[in-house]
Amino acid sequence: MNATPKEVRLTMIGIFLGLFLAALDQTIVSTAMPRIVGELRGAGYYAWVTTSYLLTSTVFSVIFGRLTELFSRKAVLLWAVALFLLGSALSGQARNMPELILFRGLQGVGGGALFALALTTIAVFFPPRERGRLAGAFGAIFGLSSAVGPWLGGLLTDHLSWRWVFYINMPVGAVALWFILRYMPRLSPERREPFDFLGAFLLVLWTVPLMLAFSFGGSTYPWGSPEILGLFLLAFLALGLWIWAEQRMPHPLFDLSVFALPTFRLSSVAAFFYGPAFLGAVAFLPLYLQVVKGVSASQSGVTVLPLTLGVVLGSVGGGQVLARTGRYKPLLLGSTLFLLGLFLALHFLLQVGTPLWAAVLLFFLLGLGLGPAQSALNVVAQTDLPPNRIGSGTSMVQFVRQIGSTMGVALLGTVLSSHLSQSFAQAFPQGASVGRPAQVGEGMALDLKGEFARLEALYLRALEGDEEARKALLADPFLPEEAKKALPEGGIPGQFRALEALAGRALAGDEGAKAALLRSPILPPALKALLQTGNAALFLQALEDLRTGALAQAKAQVQAELRAQAAKVEGAVKEGITEALKAIFLYAAFFILLALLPILLLPDRLLQGAMAPRGA
C-alpha cells in the first residue's frame, strides 16, 4: 500500500508524540520518587521502579523490532502505544511498591517498543539520505524530554499528585493513537515468517542478569559478591546459548549475519561507546550544579537547559547536514573529535570555583557535540540492512547503546562513590562511615544541609532530655564520635535533676550531699558560696537559672559545632564531587576515543535517495 505525503506527515506526528512520552517517562518519574516512596512505604524497592522500566524497555525493543518484520507495522505500533498507556494508567493506580514495579515494567514494554518502531518507521517511509533529518528530530525529542521531564514531574507532584506523573501520558497518548489509527497505512510485510520464541527467551535470559549485575554491582551488592558474580555467570552462559541458537534458527529473532556488514557492525560498536559517554555527561551534571554551585533542584533543571539546547541543535543540525550533503562520515568524525576535545577540556578546566556561566557554556558546547551522533549512527546502521531486517537491525543498535550505557554508568557511579569516600575520609579522620547518597533522576545528590539540619534538631531534642532522640543519635553514622561522647544521658535536665536531688539533701543538713555539690564542676563559685549561706530559696532559684542558661549555652555550642562540621564536610564533598566529575569526563573522553576508532573505519559513502517521502 502506498502512503500519501499527508498520511506520512500525520503518521509521523503520532509517532513523535508516542516517542516523546516514552522518552519523557525515563526522567519524569525521578523527581516524584521521594513522594512515591513516602506514600507507598517501600524505600527498599526504590531502585526497582526505575530498573523494571529499564529492563523491559531494553529487552522488548529488540522483540518488537522483529515483530515489525512479521506483522503489520501499524498493528504493532498500536499495540505498543496501548501497552504503554495501560502501564501508565495502572502505575497511577498502584497501591503499593510491588504493584508499581510490575506496572512500570509493563510501561517499559510499550516504551521500548515505541523506540524501536519509531526509528524503523523512518526507514520504511524515507530513503537513507532523508532519514537523517527525521532521526535528528528524534534526537531533539530525547534532549527535550530530558529537560522537561524532571521539571514537569516536580510540578505535577507538588501541585496535584505523584499519580499525575503517570496520568499525564493518557491525553497525549490518546492523540498519538488517533493520528496513527487514522492516517498510518498498514505496512504489512511481503511474507510471513514464524517468530523465534526460543531466541526471545534466551535474549531475556542473558540481558536481564547482565543489566541487573551492572545496575546493582558496587551499590546494592559488592562487585565480588556471590549475587553479582552469579548474575554475570548466568548472563555469560545464556549469551552463549543465544548466539548458538540464533545461528541455527531458519528465521532467528536477530540475524547475526548482519554484523558482517561494515556499516552495521561499526555503527553498533560506536553506539555502544557513545551511550556511556552521553549519560556520563548528562547524569552527573545536576549533582555538580546543586551541591558544588549551590543551585536549587528546580533551578538546576533550568541551568542544564543549555546542554539540552545543545543536544537539540546538534541533533537537528546534524540531521539537516546529513540530508543535504548525504555524507555521514565527515559529520561523525567532526562531532566526535569536537566532543573528545571538549571532554578533555572539562577534565582539565572544571573546578569548584569555576564560574557558573563558564560551566553552563561548556555544557552547551557538550550538548552540541553529543547531538549529531545520536541521529546519524542509526541512519548509517540502516544503510546496508536488507529490507526484511530493518526492524530488528535498527532496534539492535538501540539495544547495544542501552547495554553500553548501563555498563558505563555503573563504572562512572563507582568512580563517583570512590571520590566521595576519599573526601569523607578527609573530613572525618576517625574514619566514620558517613553520608547517605540518594538517587535523584539519572544522577545522585547528597542532601548535606538536610542531613545536618536533621542532626541539629535531634541533638537539641536530646539536650532537652528526649531519650529517643539520644538513642537515634548514638546509632547514626553521620554524627562524629566526639559529638556522641559529649551527649549527656538525660540531656541537660538529667544532669540538673541529680544536682537538684543533692541540693535538697544538702539544704536539709546532709553534709555528704553538700560536699558533693561543692565538688561539682557544673556549679560556678558564686552558687557554691550561696550554698554555704544556707538560703534555700535563693539557691534553688539560682540553680534553676543556671539550668536554663546551661541548656541555652549547650544548644548554641552544638549548633556552632555542627555548622562548622557541616561547612567542613560540604567543602570536602564539593571538592570530591568536582574531582569525581573531572575523572568521569576523562572516562567519557576514553569512551569517545573508543567510538572514534570504528567511525574512522566506516566506509565513506554518499547516502542515496531523494529528499521526499515514499510509500511502502
Summary of the structure (lengths in Angstrom):
residues: 616
radius of gyration: 30.7
end to end distance: 6.2
largest distance: 110.6
contacts: 2235
relative contact order: 0.12
helix: 79%
strand: 2%
